[in-house]
Amino acid sequence: MRITVLGAGSWGTTVASVLTRRDHESLIWARSPETADEINAKHTNDRYLAGFPLPARLRATSDLAEAAAHAELLVVGVPTGAFRATLELVRPDLHPWIPVVSLSKGLERDSLLRMTEVIKDVLPGHPAAALTGPNLAKEIMAGMAAATVIATEDLTVATEIQRVFRRGLLRVYTNHDVIGCEIGGALKNVVAIATGIAQGLGVGDNTRAGVISRGLAELTTLAVTLGGEPATLAGLAGMGDLVATCISPHSRNRHVGEQLGRGRTLDDILAEMGQVAEGVKTVHAAVQLADRHSLPMPITRTIHRVITGEITAAHAYDGLLRTHPAGHESEPG
């Protein structure tokens, strides 16, 4: 199958590599011509995956029209802030009805849409799916075992996409609960910032475990309110992705939180990273959804205050621990 992956960041490049090793004719689109040239000539992507050789058969291009016309399956791994604009640019050259798979975990800031909803809005008639779960790019490139989820309402389509992606130690499951899967993938980044702050402040593993657990309760509450299923958030797209993102030193969102906990400014952290930490943007949309549905979501709201500069990271933990008496564990807050 001819597959195009849009986005040559760490996860997009990893997915393109996996698909190429499955003997698919994979083409990756890089915004930077220099990155595309590096992938083609050196079979590396040192900015995002230094030390990991890429398959010699993987081709790259910086020509978006060429990338779109190549695809029998389109996989989109660009940051959520560029997601809609990129789809609008590929639309004229895209073959009709081909499935579109989102790798991007977040919410569109103004519309509050999930990425599969953006796909349906920009590319009507194309089956939309999300690939999500605890999938740290460098571990998969290193050949370590991992599990992921293809989420789409049509399980026939999900099964076909599953066959395309599964390879070796990458175990691919299907799930019909797109809402639960995408909300889990988006909100876990916000909780990872909170957990990273705990790490930076040195407040202890008990505290971090508490934040992760209560964070899971928050994202479950939001997902169910929007129509998702509680069981989804106990699985790979919820708890699995949350744990991996909160504990891994490879996690960009956890790194942002840790540096905030050490007293650095958000601008300095992001400038040094040179990469997108989706939780920084997603938290704005998450608070708007919480307001729309009258949900407490104290962790999300507190991280929003940190990101906007209203309070410091240290103050955030005072607030999280002392706001009000705890209620029943099944309740948010």
Buried (B, 14 or more C-beta within 10 A) or exposed (E): BBBBBBBBBBBBBBBBBBBBBBEBBBBBBBBEEEBBBBBBEEBBBEBBBEEBEBBEEBBBBBBBBBBBBBBBBBBBBBBBBBBBEBBEBBEEBBBEEBBBBBBBBBBBBEEBBBBBBBBBBBBEEBBBBBBBBBBBBBBBBEEEEBBBBBBBBEEEBBEBBBEBBBBEEBBBBBBBBBBBBBBBBBBBBBBBBBBBBBBBBEBEEEBBEBBBEBBBBBBBBBBBBBEBBEEBBBBBBBBBBBBBBBBBEBBBBBBBBBBBBBEBEBEEBBEEEEEBBBBBBBBBBBBBBBEEEEBBBBBBBBBBBBBEEEBBBBEBBEBBEEEEEEEEEEEBB
